[in-house]
């Protein structure tokens, strides 16, 4: 396909900003949606670096699609910038797990098209994490091992890491990561998600999903091709537990 020099330069200008900051302004969104050539060029540039363009009503985002992308956030980077000194892969697993629970809390199933709630309180988020941890603990050892092989996800490390943390206390609520408590860990996860523009705080210990998060969830988290069935496993685990209690 032949592109005019003007379109190539304009598309590259937008891509350069995305490469620097991973986000653009609303003017870029309008160009991306209205101009087929610019959209095609931007998608092509992103594909070359194993990334995709995600557009919302206000912004374009450059999102890494594979670990090969130079824009991929590595586990080591998360450890250095967010987790306490001496953090291990178990801390990373728990960060991912708590994030999945958070996202799922906004939908009535992992196949929902739109969020079914406007906000989530931190205490409810922690309560839902605890429920999933208990559901994992209730699985027979052989079943848990099979799920670990199937998903390449160390569920036992997640359970052990969560259980090793101190229970939430009133004094811990004023702390932001200085103690090894469940509340301080969740505060760290929330800070990571805020920095990545995936959630925003509403005050009164309430958070909500951003347009960026909703778009990514719809495009990737809901697709088994990308989530490898992990979300289905967690969601069905909840359903089985509910059935057992009926």
C-alpha positions in Angstrom: 0.0 0.0 0.0 1.3 3.5 -0.9 1.2 6.2 1.8 1.8 9.8 1.3 4.8 11.4 2.9 2.6 13.6 5.0 0.7 10.6 6.5 3.9 8.7 7.2 5.4 11.7 9.0 2.2 12.3 11.0 1.8 8.7 12.0 5.5 8.5 13.0 5.0 11.6 15.1 2.2 10.0 17.0 4.2 6.7 17.3 7.2 8.6 18.7 5.1 10.1 21.5 3.7 6.7 22.2 7.1 5.1 22.4 8.2 7.8 24.9 5.2 7.9 27.1 3.0 5.0 26.1 0.0 7.4 25.8 -1.2 10.3 23.6 -3.8 13.0 23.7 -7.4 13.1 22.2 -6.2 14.7 18.9 -4.3 11.5 18.2 -7.4 9.4 19.0 -9.4 11.4 16.5 -6.8 11.0 13.8 -6.5 7.2 14.5 -10.2 6.7 14.2 -10.9 9.0 11.3 -7.8 8.4 9.0 -7.4 4.8 7.7 -3.9 5.5 6.5 -2.6 6.8 9.9 -4.4 4.0 11.7 -2.8 1.4 9.4 0.6 2.9 9.8 0.4 3.1 13.6 -0.8 -0.5 13.8 2.1 -1.5 11.6 4.7 0.4 13.7 3.3 -1.2 16.8 3.4 -4.7 15.3 7.1 -4.3 14.5 7.8 -3.9 18.2 5.5 -6.7 19.4 2.9 -4.2 20.7 -0.6 -3.1 19.9 -2.4 0.2 19.8 -5.3 0.4 22.3 -7.7 3.4 21.8 -10.2 4.8 24.3 -12.4 7.9 24.1 -9.5 10.1 25.2 -6.2 8.4 24.6 -4.2 6.0 22.5 -2.0 3.6 24.4 0.9 1.4 23.3 0.6 -1.9 25.0 3.2 -4.7 24.7 1.6 -7.9 23.3 4.5 -10.3 24.0 7.5 -10.6 26.4 9.7 -9.9 23.3 8.4 -6.3 23.1 10.9 -3.6 24.3 7.9 -2.1 26.1 7.2 -5.2 28.2 7.4 -4.6 32.0 9.6 -7.3 33.4 9.2 -9.0 36.7 12.6 -7.7 37.8 11.5 -4.1 37.0 8.3 -4.5 39.1 10.4 -5.9 42.0 12.8 -3.0 41.9 10.2 -0.3 41.6 7.4 -1.6 43.7 8.1 -4.6 45.9 10.1 -4.7 49.1 13.8 -5.6 49.2 14.3 -9.3 48.8 11.0 -9.8 46.9 10.7 -13.2 45.1 8.7 -14.6 42.3 6.0 -15.5 44.8 5.5 -11.8 45.4 5.1 -11.3 41.7 2.6 -14.2 41.4 0.6 -12.7 44.2 0.6 -9.3 42.6 -0.8 -10.8 39.4 -3.3 -12.9 41.3 -4.7 -9.9 43.3 -4.9 -7.9 40.0 -6.9 -10.6 38.3 -9.3 -10.7 41.3 -9.6 -6.9 41.2 -10.5 -6.9 37.5 -12.9 -9.8 37.9 -14.7 -8.0 40.8 -16.0 -5.4 38.3 -17.7 -8.0 36.1 -20.5 -10.5 36.9 -18.5 -13.1 34.9 -15.3 -13.3 33.0 -17.3 -13.2 29.8 -19.1 -9.9 30.5 -18.9 -7.2 27.9 -19.0 -4.3 30.3 -18.3 -3.7 34.1 -21.3 -4.3 36.3 -20.2 -2.0 39.1 -18.8 1.5 39.3 -16.3 1.1 42.1 -14.7 -1.3 44.6 -13.7 -0.7 48.2 -10.3 -1.9 49.2 -11.7 -4.0 52.0 -14.0 -5.8 49.6 -11.1 -6.4 47.3 -9.2 -8.0 50.1 -12.2 -10.1 51.1 -12.5 -11.5 47.6 -8.8 -12.3 47.5 -9.2 -14.2 50.8 -12.2 -16.1 49.4 -10.2 -17.3 46.4 -7.2 -18.2 48.6 -9.5 -20.4 50.7 -11.0 -22.0 47.5 -7.5 -22.8 46.3 -6.6 -24.3 49.7 -9.7 -26.5 49.6 -8.5 -28.2 46.4 -6.9 -31.6 46.8 -3.2 -31.6 46.5 -3.2 -33.6 43.2 -5.8 -31.3 41.7 -3.7 -28.3 42.6 -0.5 -29.9 41.1 -2.4 -30.6 37.9 -3.6 -27.0 37.7 0.0 -25.8 38.2 1.1 -27.9 35.3 -1.8 -26.8 33.2 -1.4 -23.1 33.7 2.4 -22.8 34.6 1.2 -20.8 37.6 2.4 -21.6 41.1 -0.9 -21.6 43.0 0.7 -23.0 46.2 3.2 -20.1 46.4 0.4 -17.6 46.0 -1.5 -19.3 48.9 1.6 -19.5 51.1 2.7 -15.9 50.4 -0.8 -14.5 51.3 -1.1 -16.7 54.5 2.4 -15.7 55.6 1.4 -12.0 55.7 0.1 -10.6 59.0 -3.6 -10.2 59.3 -5.0 -6.7 58.8 -5.0 -4.6 61.9 -6.3 -1.1 62.5 -2.7 0.1 63.0 -1.7 -1.3 59.6 -4.4 0.8 57.8 -2.2 3.9 58.3 0.8 2.2 56.7 1.8 2.1 53.1 4.2 -0.7 52.6 6.4 -0.4 55.7 5.2 -3.7 57.2 4.6 -7.1 55.8 0.8 -7.0 56.0 -1.9 -7.9 53.6 -3.1 -4.3 53.6 0.4 -2.9 52.8 0.8 -5.4 50.0 -2.6 -4.4 48.5 -1.5 -0.8 48.8 1.6 -1.6 46.8 -0.5 -3.4 44.1 -2.9 -0.4 44.0 0.1 2.0 43.5 1.4 -0.1 40.7 -2.1 -0.1 39.0 -2.5 3.7 39.5 0.9 4.3 37.9 0.0 2.1 35.0 -3.3 4.0 34.6 -5.3 0.9 35.1 -7.3 2.2 38.1 -8.0 5.5 39.6 -8.8 6.4 43.2 -12.1 7.9 44.2 -11.3 8.7 47.8 -12.8 6.9 50.8 -10.7 3.8 50.0 -12.6 3.3 46.7 -11.1 2.6 43.3 -12.5 2.2 39.8 -11.3 0.9 36.5 -10.0 3.3 33.8 -11.0 3.2 30.2 -7.6 1.8 29.4 -8.2 -1.1 31.8 -11.6 -1.8 30.5 -10.3 -1.9 26.9 -7.5 -4.2 27.8 -9.7 -6.5 29.8 -12.2 -6.8 26.9 -9.5 -7.3 24.3 -7.2 -9.7 26.2 -8.4 -10.8 29.6 -11.7 -12.1 28.3 -9.9 -14.1 25.5 -8.9 -17.6 26.4 -6.2 -17.3 23.7 -4.4 -14.7 25.8 -5.4 -15.7 29.4 -4.8 -19.4 28.8 -7.9 -20.3 30.7 -6.6 -18.9 34.1 -9.6 -16.6 34.4 -12.0 -19.4 33.6 -10.4 -21.6 36.2 -10.7 -18.9 38.9 -14.3 -18.1 37.9 -15.4 -21.7 37.8 -13.7 -22.4 41.1 -16.0 -19.8 42.6 -19.0 -21.3 41.0 -18.2 -24.8 42.2 -17.7 -23.5 45.7 -21.1 -21.7 45.6 -22.8 -24.9 44.4 -21.2 -26.9 47.2 -22.6 -24.5 49.7 -26.2 -24.6 48.4 
